[in-house]
Amino acid sequence: MMPSPSEPAVHGDASRWKQLQSPATFLQLLYGLFIVATSAVLVTGWAYRSALLDIAASRTGTLSDAIQREDSFIAASGLLGGINVVLVVAFIVWFWRAYANLKALGRPGRRKTGWAIAAWVIPIGNFYIPYQIGSEIWRKSSAADGPPGSPGDVNVEPVISWWALFLLMGLVNQVAFFSGRGVGDDVEKMAAVVGVDLVGAVVSIAAAIAALRFVRRATARQQSAIGMRVGMSEYPSTDGDT
């Protein structure tokens, strides 16, 4: 029997819906701070590298000037590190909630909800499982009304962009970390290492923008989807267990 217009079809258990807008808003703020802090790393790192190259070329650069610029670079990097810790936690919270909400939409994920957290710490698996979960979040959060278990939107470009840049960011940062070993007092090598850090900062900004885009759009899709499922423009969220 087809439901009447006054009785909209609701697939899944809407009582399991987890409020997503506030975590997403907080996460977007953190991404903004991350981009600002990374930009500060770029500026101070560029100045530090220039000072090192001046010393290596016996130009006007002095050791005291290089030390001052190094201190600024280290301070900016420390600030970025602190923001990044909070950002990681906030993203995993949002990621878990978004994956849990697929049950409320009548399109449960292929894995248990806990995988949205565990996937990040499993060796080897953390290279592809988070992408698979993110892809499910994106596809199954489509507002198009489909039966339970339907694949939803098959266009996962925002997820691909987010994950590809995230992996590239991790790769460049690892190169920077290992290249910094054994440098000693070699000014030219130190400048080269800082140069890799600068490349990592540029990639990090691109990755943050891609992640911000994914979070904003996936959140909007879920809000729209749950609203359509219960026949309301804005669904009053609850924090039910998964």
C-alpha positions in Angstrom: 0.0 0.0 0.0 1.4 3.4 -1.0 1.5 6.0 1.8 -0.8 9.0 1.5 0.8 12.5 1.2 -0.1 13.1 4.8 1.8 10.0 5.9 5.2 10.2 4.3 7.2 7.0 3.9 10.0 6.8 6.5 12.6 4.1 5.9 14.8 3.1 8.8 14.5 4.2 12.4 14.4 8.0 12.5 14.8 7.9 16.3 18.4 6.9 15.8 19.2 10.2 14.0 22.2 11.9 15.5 22.5 15.7 15.5 25.1 16.5 12.8 24.9 20.3 12.2 26.7 21.4 15.4 29.6 19.0 15.0 29.9 20.0 11.4 29.9 23.7 12.2 32.6 23.3 14.9 34.6 21.2 12.4 34.3 23.9 9.7 35.6 26.4 12.3 38.6 24.2 13.0 39.4 23.8 9.4 39.4 27.5 9.0 41.8 27.8 11.9 43.9 25.0 10.4 44.2 26.9 7.1 45.1 30.1 8.9 47.8 28.4 11.0 49.1 26.5 8.0 49.4 29.8 6.1 51.4 31.1 9.1 53.7 28.1 8.7 54.1 28.9 5.1 55.0 32.6 5.7 57.4 31.9 8.6 58.9 28.8 6.9 59.6 30.8 3.7 61.4 33.5 5.7 63.4 30.9 7.6 64.4 29.1 4.4 65.4 32.4 2.8 67.6 33.2 5.8 69.3 29.8 5.6 69.9 30.2 1.9 71.4 33.6 2.5 73.9 32.1 5.0 74.7 29.2 2.6 75.5 31.7 -0.2 77.4 34.0 2.2 75.1 36.9 1.5 73.6 39.3 4.0 72.0 36.7 6.2 73.2 36.3 9.8 72.9 33.4 12.2 70.9 35.5 14.7 68.5 36.4 12.0 68.1 32.7 11.0 67.5 31.8 14.6 64.8 34.4 15.1 63.0 33.2 11.9 63.4 29.6 13.1 61.7 30.4 16.4 58.8 32.0 14.5 58.6 28.9 12.3 58.6 26.6 15.3 56.0 28.6 17.1 53.7 28.5 14.0 54.3 24.8 13.6 53.4 24.2 17.3 50.2 26.1 17.0 49.3 24.1 13.9 50.0 20.9 15.7 47.7 21.8 18.6 44.9 22.7 16.2 45.4 19.5 14.3 45.0 17.3 17.3 41.6 18.9 18.1 40.7 18.8 14.4 41.4 15.0 14.1 39.1 14.3 17.1 36.3 16.5 15.8 36.5 15.0 12.4 36.3 11.4 13.7 33.2 12.4 15.8 31.5 13.9 12.8 32.5 10.9 10.6 31.1 8.5 13.2 27.8 10.4 13.5 27.4 10.7 9.8 27.9 7.0 9.3 25.6 6.1 12.1 22.9 8.3 10.6 22.7 6.0 7.6 20.5 3.7 9.7 18.0 6.5 10.3 17.9 7.1 6.5 17.1 3.4 5.9 20.4 2.8 4.2 22.7 1.3 6.8 26.4 1.0 6.1 28.1 -2.3 5.1 30.1 -2.2 8.3 29.1 -1.6 11.9 29.1 2.0 13.1 32.3 1.5 15.2 34.3 1.0 12.0 34.0 4.8 11.4 36.4 5.1 14.4 38.4 1.9 14.2 39.2 2.3 10.5 41.7 5.1 11.3 44.0 3.0 13.5 44.0 -0.3 11.7 47.4 -0.8 9.9 47.0 -1.0 6.1 43.3 -0.8 6.4 43.5 2.9 7.3 44.7 3.5 3.7 41.3 2.5 2.2 38.6 1.7 4.8 38.0 5.4 5.7 37.5 6.1 2.0 35.0 3.3 1.7 33.1 4.6 4.7 33.2 8.2 3.4 32.0 7.0 0.1 29.0 5.2 1.7 28.3 8.4 3.8 28.2 10.4 0.6 26.3 8.0 -1.7 23.7 6.9 0.9 23.0 10.4 2.2 21.4 11.4 -1.1 18.0 13.1 -0.6 16.5 11.0 -3.4 14.0 8.7 -1.9 15.0 5.1 -2.5 14.3 1.7 -0.9 16.4 0.5 2.1 19.8 -0.7 0.9 19.7 1.3 -2.3 23.2 2.6 -3.4 22.1 6.3 -3.5 24.2 8.8 -5.4 27.1 7.2 -7.3 29.0 10.4 -7.9 31.7 10.3 -5.2 34.0 13.1 -6.6 34.0 15.1 -3.3 35.1 11.9 -1.4 37.8 11.1 -3.9 39.2 14.7 -3.8 39.2 14.6 0.0 40.9 11.2 0.3 43.4 11.7 -2.4 44.7 15.0 -1.0 44.6 13.5 2.5 46.9 10.6 1.5 49.1 13.0 -0.4 49.4 15.3 2.6 50.4 12.3 4.7 53.0 11.2 2.2 54.6 14.6 1.9 54.7 15.1 5.7 56.4 11.7 6.1 59.0 12.7 3.5 59.6 15.9 5.4 59.9 14.0 8.7 62.4 11.5 7.5 64.4 13.9 5.4 65.0 16.0 8.6 67.0 13.2 10.2 70.8 13.5 10.1 70.8 17.0 8.8 73.1 18.3 11.5 74.5 21.8 10.9 74.4 21.6 7.1 72.6 24.8 6.3 71.8 23.8 2.7 70.2 20.5 3.8 68.2 22.4 6.5 66.9 24.7 3.8 65.9 21.7 1.7 64.0 20.1 4.6 62.2 23.4 5.2 61.4 23.5 1.5 59.7 20.1 1.8 57.8 21.4 4.8 56.5 24.2 2.7 55.3 21.8 0.0 53.6 19.9 2.8 51.9 23.1 4.0 50.5 23.8 0.5 49.2 20.3 0.1 47.7 20.5 3.7 45.8 23.6 2.8 44.4 21.9 -0.4 43.5 18.8 1.7 41.7 21.0 4.3 39.7 22.7 1.6 38.7 19.4 0.1 37.8 18.0 3.5 35.8 21.1 4.4 33.9 20.8 1.2 33.1 17.1 1.9 31.9 17.8 5.4 29.7 20.8 4.4 28.1 19.0 1.5 27.6 15.6 3.2 26.1 17.3 6.2 23.7 19.3 4.0 22.7 16.2 2.1 22.0 14.3 5.3 19.9 17.1 6.8 17.9 17.3 3.5 17.5 13.5 3.3 16.2 13.1 6.9 13.9 16.0 6.4 12.4 14.4 3.3 12.0 11.1 5.1 9.9 12.5 7.9 8.1 15.0 5.8 9.7 18.1 7.4 12.0 20.8 6.2 14.2 20.5 9.2 14.4 17.4 11.4 14.6 17.9 15.2 17.7 15.8 15.9 18.2 13.5 18.8 21.1 11.6 20.2 19.8 8.1 20.1 22.2 5.1 20.4 23.4 3.3 17.3 
